[in-house]
């Protein structure tokens, strides 16, 4: 009996050792899997990064080609083939990134607005007083929306064809245009909130006030075009004074 008990205890002991060895092997396997997963992730990440970089370069070449055509012709009346040939890429490559010409024009509009947001922010930052910051925003926004050929020309490219495209798109897809314009709207609301908090303005609804300012400033270029050279032109200062008095400043 004693011998049998010793054998059973030995078997349990050996079984426990086997379990420990199995558990140890599992931990080793897990560590190996983690290491393998790590290098796989790094390899895939590098590969995706390289693919993304190449794609960004190709898209930028298409955008640059389209901007060049607009600057040369003063219109968006060009074909996809014109863009493909100018960018030295294939038609198939174009359709990998854009559904068609309207999608390309929308990308150009986004680039133009991104450039304007950065420039407007740079004009606002040096000012410390809320009203002066709001004035800097309004003046610079008007310059961006103003007719080309003025001394206050902003941006690296001819914006008129893109402005005309944005008006057409606003009729078909207003939500999309509103989304691309959102950074400008947010900046203006923030400036208005700061001015109201400093008791410099009496606006009760800054979002509504921002909408009115944008409508006044951004579409003054259209009325200036309709007025022609012999008509009354709304200047940036005119727009600012009108908005300021309307807000009780």
Residue pairs with C-beta under 8 A, 6 or more apart in sequence:
55 97
58 89
58 93
58 97
59 97
59 107
61 87
61 88
61 89
62 83
62 84
62 87
62 89
62 94
62 97
62 98
62 104
63 104
63 107
63 108
63 111
64 87
65 83
65 84
65 86
65 87
66 78
66 83
66 86
66 104
66 105
66 108
67 108
67 156
67 157
68 86
69 78
69 82
69 83
69 86
70 76
70 78
70 108
70 157
70 158
70 161
70 162
71 157
71 158
74 158
74 160
74 161
75 161
76 105
76 161
76 162
76 164
76 165
79 101
80 91
80 94
80 100
80 101
80 104
81 91
83 94
83 104
84 90
84 91
84 93
84 94
98 104
98 107
102 169
105 162
105 165
106 165
106 169
106 176
106 180
108 162
109 162
109 165
109 166
109 169
109 180
110 180
112 155
112 157
112 159
112 162
113 180
113 181
113 183
113 184
114 183
115 155
115 156
116 141
116 144
116 154
116 155
116 184
117 183
117 184
117 187
119 140
119 144
119 154
119 155
120 137
120 140
120 141
120 144
120 184
120 187
121 187
123 136
123 137
123 139
123 140
124 133
124 136
124 137
124 140
124 187
124 191
126 136
127 133
127 135
127 136
129 200
130 191
130 194
130 195
130 197
130 198
130 200
130 201
131 195
131 200
131 201
131 244
131 249
133 191
133 194
133 195
134 191
134 192
134 195
134 201
135 240
135 244
137 187
137 188
137 191
138 213
138 217
138 236
138 239
138 240
138 243
139 236
139 237
139 240
140 154
141 184
141 214
141 217
141 218
142 217
142 220
142 235
142 236
142 239
142 240
143 150
143 152
143 153
143 154
143 236
144 154
144 155
144 159
145 163
145 217
145 218
145 219
145 220
145 221
146 152
146 153
146 220
146 221
146 224
146 236
147 160
147 221
147 224
147 225
148 158
148 159
148 160
152 236
163 221
166 177
167 222
169 176
169 177
170 177
181 214
184 214
185 210
185 211
185 214
188 210
188 213
188 214
189 206
189 207
189 210
192 201
192 203
192 206
192 209
192 210
192 247
193 206
195 201
195 203
195 249
196 202
196 203
196 206
200 249
201 209
201 247
201 248
201 249
202 247
202 248
202 249
203 209
203 247
203 248
209 247
212 243
212 246
213 243
216 239
216 242
216 243
217 239
217 243
220 234
220 239
223 234
224 231
224 233
224 234
227 233
